[in-house]
Amino acid sequence: MKNFSGISIILLIIGLVLFGIIYAIPGFNELIALVGFLFLLFGAICSFIAISKREIGYTKFLAVGSFFIIFLLITWFEPYFILRMLTWIKN
C-alpha cells in the first residue's frame, strides 16, 4: 500500500465515522455533515491520484467504490440530507 492509497483509506474511515456520528446524535449537525463529506471527497480524490500513479494493490479502488456506494445509499434512504447540507453551505 503506497502513500495515496493509505491516505484515501484513512480519509474514508474518518468520513464514515463522522457520518455515523450524525446518525447517532439526534438532530442534524451541518458542520459534522460538511466535514464528513469533505473527508470522503478528499479520500476519493486521493484514490483517483493513486489510480493515475498506478500504485500497487487494490486498496485504491476501495475508497472510490465506497464513495459512490455511500452517497448512493444516502440519497436512497435520506434524499433531503444532501439538499440540507448544500443549502447550509450556500447560506
N, C-alpha and C positions, 0 to 999 in steps of 0.2 A: 504494500500500500504506500503510495507516494504522497507528496505534500497535499495536492489539491483534493485527492480522493479522501484523505483523512480529514481535512478541513470541512469538506462537504458533508461527511457523516456526522461530525461533531455539531455543525450548524443545524443539520436536520434534527438531531436529537434535542438540542436546545429549543428549536422551534416547536417540536412536538410536545415538549414539557410545558411550554408557555401556553399552547392551545389546550392542553389538559388542565392547566390552572384555570383557564376561562370557564371550562365546563364544570369544574369542581366548586368554584366560588359562585354563589348565587348573584344574579345581575350580570351586567355586561360592562367590562372594563376595556375601553377603547385603546388605551395605551398598551396594555398587555397584548391585545389582538394585533396592533400595528407592529410591535416589536417581534412577536412570533411570526407574523407574515414576512417581515424583513429578513429574519434569520432563515426561514425556509427559502426565500427568494435568493439570498446570497449563497445558500447551500447548493441550490440548483445552478447558479452561475459558476460556482467553483467546480461543480461536476461537469458542466459543459467545457470549462477550461481543461479539466483533466482528460476529457474525451478528445479534445483538439490536440493536446500534447501527447496523446496515445500512451497514457500511463498503463502500467501492467495491472491486471486484475479486473474484477467485475464490480468492485465496490463503487466505482464511478457511475455506474448505471443505477445503483440503488437510490441515490439521492434524487436523480431526475425522475425516476419512476414513482418514488414516494411523493414527490412534489405534486405531480399530476393526479395521483390517486387520492391524496389528502384533499386537494381542492375540488376534485370531483365529488367526494363524499360530503364535504362541507356544503357545496352548492346543492347537492341532492337532498340532504336532511335539514339544512338550515339555509334556505335560499336568501334570506334577508341579512344574513351575517356579513357577507361581503359588502352589501349595499350600505349597512350601518357604518362599517369601517371606512368605506370610501367617502361617505358623507362627512364623517368626523374629520378625515384628512382634508377635505375641501374647506371646511369651516376653520 
